Amino acid sequence: MNKKLTAALSGGAVLILALSGCSSDDGENDKLNAWAKQVCGAVQPQAKKIEAANAAIQKETSDNSAPADVKKTDSQAFQDMADAYKAISDAVDKAGAPNVDDGKTKQTNAVKELNDLSAAYVDLKKQVGELDTKDQGKFAEGLKDIATQLNKLSRSGNDALKKLEEGDVGKAMAQQQSCKSASSGATAAAKS
């Protein structure tokens, strides 16, 4: 069961990859490059926060820690993830629409999706907080339910992010060193 929880939690880090881009740009769109620089600069510290939260949860579940310790760690990690996704949402919102066709729609959808992810992690924090640590069986069952929700969360909800970074936006973001750093950190967290 701990492996399932760890795998599901790691999946959350994969969502950050949608904001990292994966190819190079010919440098023709200065406005888009400026937008990408602004967003990537904001994403990097949040990607590190998500990576650290995942690592804390993985460590706690792999150490067969006491339920109270797992509960405390998971609760803090879910709050950190909620804060990180909210900060990324705010950064995308503040940056405005990327200078591409349908940029406003892409931005609006990505902001909504990121806010929804943040709210989902707040909900998971609440659920973890309600788990009974005195009964190890009930606690394990509750964690299993949370792992199932995390698995669904990590597989859903990144369509708008993928659409945001399609084409020229992805190319511009791939040029930014801060997006490259965010991508490598999230990839490492997802693989652990």
Helices and strands as residue ranges (DSSP letters): H 2-14, G 15-19, H 30-62, H 67-95, H 103-129, H 136-155, H 159-164, H 167-174, H 177-191
